[in-house]
């Protein structure tokens, strides 16, 4: 069960596409920093991968709405996700 963390915008990087291509059943996706721009269209109400989380503070800072199937989390919940998944892969290319 891998936790995939995407921190780059899908409009300036292939990080999200590369992550989705490597995604397996039981994995989870966390959008942070500019990765939350995926909420503006790259991910829809029915993402191709699930579960999908985003840092709520990063989405709010960028004025983005969070679609219904994506769960906004805080830093404490991020730490919890990190303890529940192994390995953790950061996508930032």
Buried (B, 14 or more C-beta within 10 A) or exposed (E): EBBBBBBBBBEEBEBBBBBBEEBEEEBBBBBBBBBBBBBBEBBEEEBEBEEBBBBBBBBEEBEBEBBEEBBBBEEEBBEEBEEEBEEEEBBEE
